[in-house]
Amino acid sequence: MMLLLNWAGVFALLCFSLGLLCAALRLMRGPTAEDRVLALDTVYINGMLILLVLGLRFEEGLYFDVALLIALFGFVGSAALAKFLLRGEVIEP
C-alpha cells in the first residue's frame, strides 16, 4: 500500500509540474490581460498543490502552512487584478 502511495505522489507531482509549466507559458505568451490573469491563477494553484503533495510525501507541517499562505495571497491578488481589469482601479475613493 505504501508503494502505491509513493507512486501516486510522484505521478501527482509530475502532473502538477506539467500544469505549472503550461500555465507559465500561457502567462508569458498570453495575448490578452485576462489570459495572463487566468494563467497566474493556475500558476499559484499548481504551486500550492505541489507544496501539499510534498507535505504529504515528507510528512512535514511547514509545507501546509506555506500552501495556506499561497492560497490566501493568491486569492486576494486574483480579486484585486479582476477588479482592476473591470474598473481600472483597485481602491475606490
C-alpha positions in Angstrom: 0.0 0.0 0.0 2.8 2.4 0.8 4.4 1.7 -2.6 1.2 2.7 -4.3 1.0 5.9 -2.3 4.6 6.8 -3.2 3.9 6.2 -6.9 0.7 8.2 -6.7 2.6 11.1 -5.1 5.3 11.0 -7.9 2.5 11.0 -10.5 0.7 13.9 -8.9 3.9 15.9 -8.7 4.6 15.3 -12.4 1.1 16.2 -13.4 1.1 19.4 -11.3 4.5 20.4 -12.6 3.4 19.9 -16.2 0.4 22.1 -15.5 2.6 24.7 -13.9 4.8 24.7 -17.0 1.9 25.1 -19.3 0.4 27.9 -17.3 3.8 29.7 -17.1 4.0 29.5 -20.9 0.5 31.0 -21.2 1.5 33.7 -18.7 4.4 34.8 -20.9 2.6 34.4 -24.2 -1.0 35.3 -23.4 -2.4 37.7 -25.9 -4.7 39.5 -23.5 -4.5 40.6 -19.9 -7.4 38.3 -19.0 -5.4 35.3 -20.3 -2.5 36.3 -18.2 -4.6 36.7 -15.0 -6.1 33.2 -15.5 -2.7 31.8 -16.1 -1.4 33.5 -12.9 -4.3 31.9 -11.0 -3.4 28.5 -12.4 0.3 29.0 -11.5 -0.4 29.8 -7.9 -2.9 26.9 -7.6 -0.5 24.4 -9.1 2.3 25.7 -6.8 0.0 25.3 -3.8 -0.9 21.7 -4.9 2.8 20.8 -5.4 3.5 22.0 -1.9 0.6 20.0 -0.5 1.9 16.8 -2.2 5.4 17.5 -0.9 4.0 18.0 2.6 2.3 14.6 2.4 5.4 12.9 1.0 7.8 14.3 3.6 5.3 14.4 6.4 6.2 18.0 7.3 3.7 20.5 8.5 5.5 23.6 7.3 4.5 22.8 3.7 0.9 23.0 4.6 1.4 26.4 6.3 3.1 27.8 3.2 0.4 26.4 0.9 -2.2 28.1 3.0 -0.4 31.4 2.7 0.0 31.0 -1.1 -3.8 30.2 -1.3 -4.7 33.3 0.8 -2.4 35.7 -1.1 -3.3 34.2 -4.4 -7.0 34.7 -3.8 -6.5 38.3 -2.7 -4.3 39.0 -5.7 -6.8 37.5 -8.1 -9.6 39.5 -6.7 -7.6 42.7 -6.9 -6.5 42.0 -10.5 -10.1 41.2 -11.6 -11.3 44.4 -10.0 -8.5 46.4 -11.7 -9.3 44.9 -15.1 -13.0 45.6 -14.7 -12.9 49.2 -13.3 -9.3 50.4 -13.8 -8.7 50.9 -10.1 -8.4 48.7 -7.1 -9.3 51.0 -4.3 -12.4 53.2 -4.9 -12.4 56.7 -3.4 
